[in-house]
Amino acid sequence: MTKIKTRKQFLGIVFLTIIFTSSNIILSSAFIETIFPQISTKDTTIIIENFEDTTFKASTTNAFGWGTGTVTNTRNATVIPLDFYQTKNPLRDIEVQGRKVYAAGYNSTFAFQSLLAFNINDPADIRLASARTSVSEFATLTVSGDTLYGGSIRSKRIYYYNITYPYNLHGTGVYMGGFTIDGAVTDLEIQGNLLYAAVFNESSSRSFKIIDVTNPRPPNKIITTNFVSPNVLGLAVSGHYAYLAASSDGLYILNVTNKYAPIVLGHLNLPGNATDVLLDGKYAYVSLAEEGVALVDIQNPLNPQLIDLCYTDGIATRMALQGNTLFVANGPHGVFVLDVAEHDNMAHIVTYILPYVYDVDLYGGTVVVGTEEGLYTMQISAIGGGITNIAKTVYANAFNGLQAWDIRVIGDIAYVAGGPDGIYTLNIRDPNNPVLLDHLPTNPQVVFRRIDVQGQFAYAVSNTTVQMFDIQDPANIVNVSILSLGNNLYDIFVDGSFVYVTWQKGGFGLFNFTTASMLNWGNKLDEPHFGTNITAIWVQGYRIYAVDYSGLIKQSFFMFDRLTPTAIHQTDEAPLWGLNLDLKVDGDVAYHADTNWCVLSNVSDPTNRQYIMVLKDNNGVYINSTAVWNFGPYVLTASPDGVYIVNTINFNALTSTMYPNTQGALAITTAGDYTYIANRTSLIILRHFKSAADTYIKETNTAESTTIFTMPNGTISAATMDYEAWVPAGTF
């Protein structure tokens, strides 16, 4: 490292972040303020620089490794530690589902408490639900409903667990079996009825496996794919594509439509060792161990492009994304937080030092961290940020050009079912200015009610058809298939190759669409009949949940299992008020929008739904509900009065705020810091969370170095950085 003298020339006291994109040098304002709490005109600061990058060498100097940079406003960040639970073993992998965290406790010798479940309903009060002594070197897991899949490095096996009762992991009937797989199991992901496994250092160099888990009890069919590399450490799957972090081999993109013969579409060499992949629409974040984090444009899977690299000064392994804030498990250097608002200019916000950090996940706006000493929860947000009072939000913004009946948000794109206005896409990267990208109108007889998105395809249900759209380019929607199913269709849910469609006449159909652009009635697996008007369906693992709009107080909430997809079995039904319009299930809590009520149910036991509560506002008045979603423990529900956000951490002391101008809401969802309401005549955008990254202000100024002294080998030992006066709006 070499010290650089930087002369700052601007008026007044302005705290800035200096970002040298050319060599991934991030100098946060916190670092600068540590040296000079008040920076004024012509102050000089000592800054550390390693001079490793020559790409953007300034034209005015022949010195090695120094060039232009970008100046932006500081990101206002605060870290609020919430709780810590010490464990017997390091937590190598964690996953949040609903209000629980499941963790892999790693020990190279002992198996004591190697599988753990925590209750984080109140993130300031972590409680161990139960633990199981299972297997040593338990390194990875993934959760799908009431089934957990785990992988071991030493035994080279994959294990299955029934976690229907998370408070009884030590009990009988939890362990369902396992099987040996050649190689160290380092990552697992499930989509539909297929389990995808990263199996590092497999003897035949085939380290990417696919396992058919249509029935979760082994034995299962292990598909050794034709992909050749011994180095896969991490993976992500979306629709027909798998993204493989292959250590020193970089990033691979595979088409896995044919699970027996995946096709390599694209490959990108990356520095360091690629350990994990996190998808965000057209972008993928790849952790690179000691080389930090890479941002890759994957919109064209045949030609992935490196957009940016950021050195994290640690060992980047796993990641989690909250809007424009990226949290990186950074090994010995804690949690490294990045602002990714500008994709070509990732910026360091803050580093929070903890014992060795292996993994990070999110519970709404709470950051959950697995470390060598146990489980941490914390809030990392803008100063004074976190959950907002939506009654006083600086938004709402709206797109009024077309009707909005349902919405899904992936990355920067909103996919909207527009009722009689067809299907359309919006660029919502700037939620203050949603921009129409493409619009496919429909004829007057077709009304698109619901939409779901998976990978490169969107699936929309109208009153008479299911239609499939290629959305790889959101600015060019292509209708690839139409399946006519008669009248009275209402809702749709996509999970891997399984597509669920509900009928207003009662019941739903399960279809298996394994081949892209091939929707046909012959793909129907089963069609259970029940109820009178099934308005919403949700799928979590092997469990199917549906609600009925009957107009009567009767059995109107239904639960099924699909262990045999051709013979779906009903496990329970329960009475509600019979005016159900929407449904969401997250972990062991179901959220029902029942027109006059918003109801919460415990569905941990699939044979015995338990009533929890009906939501009330701050005055104790029941909240009407036509659409519902959740953000961790916060419930967002739309009603004729407006949109409520209700804090349900304490069921006996609910608190809420309400935004009034959404009386026509048909659907609601969240993505990042924002809530999106399909309000029939328009799309409304509210802000429910204020993260650190969203304090970014889109104004920049470049700076360029001037050499003071160079060494005989051409490297700089001292330089100045001069830039013009610049005070970004909103900086104080």
LUMDO-170715 format. One record per residue (C-alpha): residue number from 1; y, z negated, x negated. Coordinates in steps of 0.5 Angstrom, whole numbers, plus 500, padded with zeros to 3 digits. Each point is the difference from the previous one (the first is absolute). Layout:
<kolros>
    i    v    w    u
  NUM    Y    Z    X
...
</kolros>
This chain:
<kolros>
    i    v    w    u
    1  500  500  500
    2  507  501  498
    3  507  497  502
    4  505  505  503
    5  507  498  501
    6  502  503  507
    7  508  500  502
    8  501  500  507
    9  507  503  503
   10  501  498  507
   11  505  496  504
   12  499  494  503
   13  494  496  500
   14  494  504  502
   15  493  498  499
   16  496  507  499
   17  493  502  499
   18  499  505  494
   19  494  504  500
   20  498  505  495
   21  496  505  503
   22  498  504  494
   23  496  494  497
   24  499  496  506
   25  504  494  497
   26  502  496  506
   27  506  495  498
   28  501  495  506
   29  506  497  502
   30  497  493  500
   31  498  502  492
   32  507  502  499
   33  503  494  504
   34  496  495  496
   35  504  502  494
   36  507  501  503
   37  500  497  507
   38  507  504  501
   39  500  507  497
   40  508  502  499
   41  503  506  497
   42  497  502  493
   43  496  494  500
   44  494  502  495
   45  493  498  501
   46  493  500  496
   47  495  504  504
   48  493  501  497
   49  497  507  499
   50  494  503  498
   51  502  507  499
   52  493  503  502
   53  502  506  504
   54  503  506  497
   55  500  504  506
   56  508  499  502
   57  503  500  494
   58  507  500  500
   59  503  507  498
   60  506  497  496
   61  495  496  495
   62  494  502  496
   63  497  493  500
   64  493  499  503
   65  499  497  507
   66  507  499  503
   67  503  503  505
   68  503  500  507
   69  499  495  505
   70  502  498  507
   71  504  495  503
   72  499  497  507
   73  502  493  504
   74  496  494  499
   75  494  499  504
   76  501  493  504
   77  494  496  499
   78  497  493  501
   79  493  497  500
   80  499  494  504
   81  493  497  498
   82  496  498  507
   83  494  497  498
   84  494  500  495
   85  492  498  500
   86  497  499  494
   87  493  503  500
   88  493  499  496
   89  500  507  497
   90  505  505  499
   91  502  505  506
   92  498  507  497
   93  501  503  507
   94  504  498  506
   95  501  504  507
   96  504  498  506
   97  497  501  507
   98  504  497  506
   99  501  493  498
  100  495  499  495
  101  499  501  493
  102  493  502  497
  103  500  499  492
  104  495  502  495
  105  499  494  495
  106  498  502  493
  107  495  496  496
  108  496  503  494
  109  495  495  500
  110  500  496  507
  111  500  503  507
  112  504  493  503
  113  505  502  505
  114  500  508  499
  115  502  502  507
  116  505  496  503
  117  504  501  507
  118  507  497  500
  119  504  498  507
  120  508  503  498
  121  502  500  507
  122  506  495  498
  123  501  503  493
  124  503  494  497
  125  494  496  502
  126  494  504  497
  127  493  497  502
  128  493  501  498
  129  496  502  506
  130  493  500  496
  131  497  503  494
  132  493  502  498
  133  496  500  494
  134  498  507  499
  135  500  504  493
  136  503  499  493
  137  505  506  498
  138  502  501  507
  139  505  505  499
  140  502  504  506
  141  500  500  507
  142  502  503  506
  143  501  498  508
  144  499  504  506
  145  500  496  506
  146  494  495  500
  147  497  503  494
  148  501  499  493
  149  498  504  494
  150  500  497  493
  151  498  503  493
  152  498  496  494
  153  501  502  493
  154  494  497  496
  155  494  501  506
  156  503  507  501
  157  499  499  508
  158  504  501  506
  159  499  494  505
  160  501  500  508
  161  503  494  504
  162  501  498  507
  163  506  497  500
  164  501  499  508
  165  501  493  499
  166  505  499  494
  167  499  492  500
  168  493  501  499
  169  499  504  494
  170  495  495  497
  171  495  501  506
  172  494  503  502
  173  500  508  502
  174  506  501  496
  175  497  504  494
  176  497  506  503
  177  497  503  494
  178  502  504  494
  179  498  506  495
  180  500  502  493
  181  504  505  498
  182  501  503  493
  183  506  497  496
  184  505  495  501
  185  503  500  507
  186  508  500  499
  187  503  502  507
  188  498  501  507
  189  503  503  506
  190  497  502  507
  191  502  505  505
  192  497  501  506
  193  492  500  499
  194  501  501  492
  195  501  495  494
  196  503  503  494
  197  498  497  494
  198  503  500  492
  199  494  499  496
  200  503  499  493
  201  495  503  494
  202  495  502  504
  203  494  503  496
  204  500  507  502
  205  508  500  500
  206  500  500  508
  207  505  494  501
  208  502  502  507
  209  495  499  505
  210  500  500  508
  211  496  496  504
  212  498  501  508
  213  501  494  503
  214  500  502  507
  215  495  494  501
  216  503  494  495
  217  493  497  499
  218  497  503  494
  219  496  504  498
  220  505  506  500
  221  500  507  498
  222  504  500  493
  223  503  507  498
  224  501  501  493
  225  505  505  500
  226  501  506  495
  227  506  498  497
  228  499  498  493
  229  504  495  496
  230  498  493  498
  231  507  497  501
  232  502  499  507
  233  503  493  501
  234  504  501  506
  235  500  504  506
  236  504  502  507
  237  497  504  505
  238  504  503  506
  239  497  505  505
  240  496  505  496
  241  503  499  493
  242  498  494  495
  243  505  498  494
  244  496  498  494
  245  504  495  495
  246  495  502  494
  247  502  496  494
  248  502  505  494
  249  498  506  504
  250  506  499  505
  251  501  501  507
  252  495  505  504
  253  501  503  507
  254  493  501  504
  255  499  504  506
  256  494  495  503
  257  499  504  507
  258  493  501  497
  259  498  494  498
  260  494  503  496
  261  504  504  496
  262  508  498  499
  263  504  505  497
  264  505  499  495
  265  507  502  502
  266  505  498  495
  267  500  496  494
  268  506  497  496
  269  499  497  493
  270  504  493  499
  271  502  495  495
  272  496  494  499
  273  494  498  505
  274  500  502  507
  275  498  494  504
  276  502  500  507
  277  503  505  505
  278  505  498  506
  279  502  506  505
  280  506  501  503
  281  501  506  504
  282  501  506  495
  283  500  495  494
  284  495  496  496
  285  501  494  496
  286  495  499  494
  287  500  494  496
  288  499  501  493
  289  498  494  497
  290  505  499  493
  291  503  506  502
  292  503  498  506
  293  501  504  507
  294  500  507  501
  295  503  504  506
  296  496  506  502
  297  502  505  505
  298  493  502  504
  299  503  504  505
  300  496  506  497
  301  494  497  498
  302  498  506  496
  303  506  499  496
  304  502  492  499
  305  506  499  497
  306  503  494  496
  307  507  498  502
  308  501  494  496
  309  497  494  496
  310  502  493  499
  311  498  496  495
  312  498  493  503
  313  500  496  493
  314  493  497  503
  315  493  503  502
  316  501  503  507
  317  494  500  504
  318  501  500  508
  319  506  501  504
  320  503  499  507
  321  506  504  503
  322  505  497  505
  323  504  505  502
  324  504  502  494
  325  498  494  496
  326  494  501  495
  327  496  493  498
  328  496  501  494
  329  494  495  498
  330  502  500  493
  331  495  496  496
  332  503  495  495
  333  507  502  502
  334  500  497  508
  335  502  505  506
  336  505  506  497
  337  504  502  506
  338  503  507  500
  339  505  504  505
  340  497  507  501
  341  505  502  505
  342  502  506  495
  343  493  503  499
  344  502  503  493
  345  504  493  498
  346  495  494  501
  347  504  494  498
  348  498  493  498
  349  503  494  505
  350  497  494  498
  351  494  497  496
  352  497  494  503
  353  495  496  495
  354  494  497  502
  355  493  499  497
  356  496  506  498
  357  501  505  507
  358  494  504  502
  359  502  502  507
  360  506  501  505
  361  500  501  507
  362  505  499  506
  363  500  496  506
  364  505  503  504
  365  506  498  496
  366  496  495  496
  367  498  502  493
  368  493  497  499
  369  497  500  492
  370  493  498  497
  371  501  497  493
  372  495  497  495
  373  502  493  503
  374  500  502  508
  375  504  503  506
  376  507  500  500
  377  505  502  506
  378  507  501  499
  379  506  504  503
  380  503  505  495
  381  506  503  504
  382  508  502  500
  383  504  494  499
  384  501  497  507
  385  495  505  502
  386  493  500  503
  387  499  500  508
  388  506  502  503
  389  503  498  507
  390  499  507  503
  391  506  498  505
  392  505  501  495
  393  496  506  496
  394  505  505  496
  395  496  505  504
  396  497  502  505
  397  500  507  498
  398  497  506  505
  399  498  507  500
  400  502  502  507
  401  498  508  499
  402  493  499  503
  403  496  495  504
  404  496  495  497
  405  493  497  503
  406  496  498  494
  407  502  500  492
  408  496  499  494
  409  504  499  493
  410  496  502  493
  411  505  500  494
  412  506  503  502
  413  498  504  506
  414  500  498  507
  415  495  504  504
  416  502  499  508
  417  496  502  506
  418  506  503  504
  419  497  500  507
  420  502  506  504
  421  504  502  493
  422  493  501  496
  423  499  498  493
  424  506  499  494
  425  501  497  494
  426  506  496  497
  427  502  498  493
  428  502  493  500
  429  501  498  493
  430  507  498  502
  431  499  497  507
  432  507  500  501
  433  499  508  500
  434  494  502  503
  435  499  508  499
  436  496  505  504
  437  495  503  495
  438  496  504  505
  439  498  501  508
  440  494  503  504
  441  502  500  507
  442  495  500  506
  443  500  504  506
  444  502  496  506
  445  493  498  503
  446  499  496  493
  447  502  493  499
  448  499  497  493
  449  499  493  501
  450  497  497  494
  451  499  502  492
  452  496  497  494
  453  501  502  493
  454  494  500  495
  455  501  504  493
  456  502  507  501
  457  499  500  507
  458  504  498  507
  459  496  499  506
  460  503  500  507
  461  498  499  507
  462  503  503  506
  463  499  499  507
  464  494  506  499
  465  499  501  493
  466  499  497  493
  467  503  504  495
  468  500  500  492
  469  505  502  496
  470  501  501  492
  471  506  496  498
  472  499  501  492
  473  507  503  500
  474  503  496  505
  475  506  505  501
  476  494  505  502
  477  496  497  505
  478  494  505  502
  479  495  499  506
  480  493  501  497
  481  496  498  506
  482  500  498  508
  483  495  497  504
  484  501  500  507
  485  497  494  504
  486  502  500  507
  487  505  496  503
  488  503  493  499
  489  499  499  493
  490  505  494  497
  491  499  497  493
  492  497  502  493
  493  497  497  494
  494  498  503  494
  495  495  496  495
  496  497  505  494
  497  496  505  504
  498  500  496  506
  499  505  502  506
  500  501  496  506
  501  503  502  506
  502  501  496  507
  503  500  503  507
  504  505  498  505
  505  493  500  505
  506  497  495  496
  507  496  499  493
  508  501  504  494
  509  497  505  496
  510  498  500  492
  511  500  506  496
  512  497  502  493
  513  505  505  497
  514  497  500  493
  515  503  507  499
  516  507  501  500
  517  503  505  505
  518  493  500  504
  519  502  496  507
  520  494  501  505
  521  497  497  506
  522  493  500  496
  523  503  495  495
  524  500  495  505
  525  495  494  498
  526  501  495  506
  527  504  499  507
  528  500  493  502
  529  503  499  507
  530  503  494  503
  531  507  498  503
  532  504  505  504
  533  506  502  495
  534  499  499  493
  535  507  500  497
  536  499  497  493
  537  495  500  495
  538  499  497  493
  539  495  500  494
  540  499  495  495
  541  493  501  496
  542  494  500  505
  543  504  497  505
  544  504  504  506
  545  505  497  504
  546  503  503  507
  547  504  498  506
  548  501  502  507
  549  506  502  504
  550  496  498  507
  551  506  497  504
  552  496  494  501
  553  498  493  497
  554  493  502  498
  555  496  501  494
  556  505  505  496
  557  499  498  492
  558  493  503  497
  559  496  499  494
  560  495  505  497
  561  496  501  494
  562  498  507  497
  563  494  498  495
  564  497  505  503
  565  505  506  502
  566  496  503  505
  567  499  494  504
  568  506  496  500
  569  499  493  502
  570  505  496  504
  571  500  492  498
  572  505  497  504
  573  505  501  506
  574  506  495  502
  575  505  500  505
  576  507  502  499
  577  506  501  505
  578  498  508  501
  579  506  503  498
  580  498  501  493
  581  504  506  496
  582  499  498  493
  583  495  497  495
  584  500  498  492
  585  495  496  497
  586  501  497  493
  587  495  496  497
  588  497  495  505
  589  507  500  505
  590  500  506  505
  591  507  501  503
  592  501  503  507
  593  506  503  503
  594  498  498  508
  595  507  503  503
  596  502  493  502
  597  497  496  494
  598  499  500  493
  599  493  497  499
  600  497  498  493
  601  492  499  500
  602  495  497  495
  603  495  506  499
  604  496  497  494
  605  494  499  504
  606  499  507  503
  607  496  497  506
  608  505  495  502
  609  507  502  500
  610  504  493  500
  611  507  500  503
  612  506  498  495
  613  506  500  504
  614  506  504  504
  615  506  502  496
  616  507  496  502
  617  507  501  498
  618  504  495  497
  619  502  497  507
  620  492  500  502
  621  500  506  504
  622  494  505  500
  623  502  506  496
  624  498  507  504
  625  496  505  496
  626  499  507  500
  627  498  501  492
  628  498  495  495
  629  499  500  492
  630  500  495  495
  631  503  498  493
  632  496  495  497
  633  501  494  505
  634  506  503  503
  635  499  504  507
  636  504  506  502
  637  500  501  507
  638  504  505  504
  639  502  498  507
  640  505  503  506
  641  505  494  497
  642  499  503  493
  643  496  499  493
  644  498  493  498
  645  498  498  494
  646  496  493  501
  647  498  495  494
  648  493  498  502
  649  498  496  494
  650  501  493  504
  651  497  502  507
  652  503  494  503
  653  507  502  497
  654  502  507  501
  655  506  503  498
  656  503  507  501
  657  506  505  500
  658  501  506  504
  659  503  506  500
  660  502  503  507
  661  501  507  500
  662  492  503  500
  663  499  499  508
  664  495  506  500
  665  495  498  494
  666  494  504  501
  667  497  498  493
  668  502  496  494
  669  498  500  492
  670  503  497  494
  671  500  503  493
  672  503  497  494
  673  506  496  502
  674  501  504  506
  675  498  500  508
  676  499  507  503
  677  500  500  508
  678  498  506  504
  679  505  499  505
  680  498  506  505
  681  507  503  499
  682  501  499  493
  683  497  497  494
  684  504  493  498
  685  500  497  493
  686  501  493  499
  687  500  495  493
  688  495  494  501
  689  500  499  492
  690  505  500  494
  691  496  501  494
  692  503  500  493
  693  499  508  499
  694  504  501  506
  695  506  497  497
  696  500  507  496
  697  507  504  501
  698  499  507  499
  699  506  501  495
  700  498  501  492
  701  504  502  494
  702  497  502  493
  703  501  497  494
  704  499  503  493
  705  499  497  493
  706  504  501  494
  707  496  499  493
  708  503  494  496
  709  495  500  494
  710  493  504  499
  711  495  498  495
  712  497  505  495
  713  494  502  505
  714  505  502  505
  715  499  494  505
  716  506  496  503
  717  502  493  497
  718  506  500  504
  719  504  504  506
  720  506  499  505
  721  499  502  507
  722  506  502  503
  723  501  501  508
  724  506  501  505
  725  503  495  504
  726  495  499  506
  727  500  495  506
  728  495  502  505
  729  501  499  507
  730  497  493  503
  731  501  497  492
  732  504  494  500
</kolros>
